[in-house]
Amino acid sequence: MTEPLTEGLLSEMERRSARATPGPWKSWVEGRDHCAGDSVITTAADDIYVICASADDQDFIASARQDVPALIREIRRLQALLQSAQRT
């Protein structure tokens, strides 16, 4: 069993997410999504060139930019519901 995510851990994740280049990020894998150039993650600013990563790892990295903030919001929403239910 894993330990619960404390507010401190959620806040650390949120700070890292806020400091990262704004999203959305998109994964472009050479040979799958395009046929010229390198595999890359495009962002709202500079592109990120991924070296020696599988397509699945690159897709995960790119998706994390959108997924992590959504998961933090959902965890906080569910925690608020749980606290509300425990008060009644």
C-alpha positions in Angstrom: 0.0 0.0 0.0 1.3 3.5 -0.8 1.3 6.4 1.5 -1.4 9.0 1.1 -0.5 12.1 -0.9 -0.2 14.9 1.6 -1.0 18.5 0.8 2.7 19.2 1.0 3.5 16.6 -1.7 0.6 17.8 -3.9 1.9 21.4 -3.5 5.4 20.3 -4.6 4.0 18.6 -7.7 1.9 21.6 -8.4 4.9 24.0 -8.1 6.9 21.8 -10.5 4.1 21.7 -13.0 3.6 25.5 -12.8 7.3 26.1 -13.5 7.3 23.8 -16.6 6.8 25.1 -20.1 3.1 25.7 -20.6 1.1 23.0 -22.3 -0.2 21.4 -24.2 2.8 19.2 -25.1 2.6 16.8 -28.0 4.7 13.8 -28.8 5.9 13.4 -32.4 7.7 10.1 -33.0 9.8 9.7 -36.1 8.3 7.0 -38.4 5.0 7.0 -36.6 3.8 10.6 -36.7 6.1 12.0 -39.3 8.7 10.8 -41.8 11.5 13.3 -41.6 13.6 14.6 -38.8 13.9 13.6 -35.2 11.4 12.4 -32.5 10.4 15.5 -30.6 8.0 16.8 -28.0 6.5 20.1 -29.1 5.6 22.7 -26.5 4.2 26.3 -26.3 7.9 27.4 -26.3 11.0 25.4 -27.2 10.7 21.9 -28.6 12.2 19.0 -26.5 14.3 16.5 -28.4 14.1 13.1 -26.7 17.2 10.9 -27.2 17.2 7.1 -26.5 13.6 6.9 -25.3 11.0 4.5 -26.5 7.9 5.9 -28.2 5.8 4.9 -25.2 8.2 6.8 -22.8 8.1 9.9 -25.0 4.3 9.8 -25.2 4.2 9.5 -21.4 6.5 12.4 -20.9 4.5 14.6 -23.2 1.2 13.6 -21.8 2.4 14.1 -18.2 2.3 17.9 -18.9 -1.5 17.7 -19.2 -2.1 14.7 -16.9 -0.3 15.9 -13.8 -2.3 19.1 -13.3 -5.6 17.3 -14.0 -4.7 14.6 -11.5 -3.8 17.1 -8.8 -7.2 18.9 -9.4 -9.1 15.6 -9.1 -7.3 14.5 -6.0 -8.1 17.9 -4.3 -11.7 17.6 -5.5 -12.1 14.1 -4.0 -10.3 15.1 -0.8 -12.7 18.0 -0.4 -15.7 15.6 -0.9 -14.3 13.2 1.6 -13.8 15.9 4.2 -17.3 17.2 3.6 -18.8 13.7 4.0 -16.8 13.1 7.2 -18.2 16.3 8.7 -21.8 15.1 8.3 
